[in-house]
Amino acid sequence: MYITDEDKKIIKNINIVEYAKSRNIKLLETTKNKAYKIIGEHLEGLYLYENSNGFYRFSTNEKGNIIDFVKLYDNCNYLEACEKLLKFSNCVAKKIILKISSLQKIIEK
């Protein structure tokens, strides 16, 4: 699989917190900076930041974007992380289309 510039734009716009929630990753919201601490997982000291759409892991000083987060969380490479994120974005798009379709049917009645 080849990651196009369009794919990169789609991935960049995926909200890291919403993605983590979709993976059933337990998050504890902190009181400042729209930060969420990952709890009960194998990534000790890792925080997701909604404002910057990135993460920081205090125990190792690792930081990065959503692709770096998926690589770290799933122990995968760049291409595999992009594939997972694109699959997620396609699922979200399908849900939005279904909601729009349902609303159109209600409006037409």
C-alpha positions in Angstrom: 0.0 0.0 0.0 1.2 3.5 -0.8 0.2 6.5 1.4 -0.9 9.4 -0.8 -0.8 13.1 0.2 -4.6 12.9 0.5 -4.3 10.0 2.9 -1.9 12.0 5.0 -4.4 14.9 5.2 -7.1 12.5 6.3 -4.9 11.0 8.9 -3.8 14.4 10.2 -7.4 15.4 10.8 -8.2 12.3 12.9 -8.7 13.3 16.6 -6.2 11.3 18.7 -8.6 11.2 21.7 -11.6 10.0 19.7 -9.4 7.4 18.0 -8.2 6.2 21.4 -11.8 6.0 22.7 -12.8 4.0 19.6 -10.1 1.5 20.6 -11.6 1.3 24.1 -8.5 2.7 25.6 -9.3 3.9 29.1 -8.7 7.6 29.5 -8.7 9.9 32.5 -9.3 13.5 31.6 -7.0 15.9 33.4 -7.9 19.5 34.5 -5.8 21.4 32.1 -4.7 21.5 28.5 -7.4 19.0 27.3 -5.0 16.2 28.3 -6.1 12.6 28.9 -4.0 10.1 30.8 -4.1 6.5 29.5 -4.9 4.2 32.4 -4.6 0.5 32.9 -2.5 -0.1 29.8 1.0 -1.1 28.8 2.0 2.6 28.2 2.7 4.0 31.6 2.8 7.8 31.9 1.3 8.4 28.5 -0.9 11.5 27.9 -2.9 12.4 24.9 -3.4 16.1 24.1 -6.5 17.0 22.2 -5.4 20.6 21.5 -2.2 19.6 19.7 -3.5 16.2 18.6 -0.4 14.5 19.9 1.0 12.6 22.9 3.7 12.7 25.4 5.0 9.8 27.5 6.6 11.2 30.7 8.3 7.9 31.7 10.4 7.8 28.4 10.1 11.4 27.1 8.6 10.0 23.8 6.3 12.4 22.0 4.6 12.5 18.6 1.5 12.7 16.5 -1.3 10.3 15.9 0.7 8.1 13.6 3.5 7.9 16.2 0.9 7.0 18.9 -0.5 4.1 16.8 3.1 2.9 16.1 3.9 2.9 19.8 0.5 1.5 21.1 0.3 -1.3 18.5 4.0 -1.9 18.1 3.8 -1.5 14.4 5.5 0.3 11.6 4.5 3.6 9.8 2.6 1.9 7.0 0.7 -0.4 9.3 -0.2 2.6 11.5 -1.5 4.6 8.5 -3.6 1.7 7.3 -5.2 1.4 10.8 -5.9 5.1 10.8 -7.4 5.1 7.3 -9.6 2.2 8.2 -10.8 4.1 11.2 -11.5 7.2 9.1 -13.5 5.1 6.6 -15.6 3.7 9.5 -16.3 7.2 10.8 -17.2 8.4 7.3 -19.7 5.5 6.8 -21.4 6.3 10.1 -21.7 10.0 9.1 -23.2 9.0 5.8 -25.7 6.7 7.5 -26.8 9.5 9.9 -27.2 11.9 7.0 -29.2 9.3 5.1 -31.5 8.7 8.1 -32.0 12.5 8.6 -32.9 12.9 4.9 -35.5 10.2 5.3 -37.0 12.0 8.3 -37.1 15.3 6.5 -38.7 13.7 3.4 -41.6 12.4 5.5 
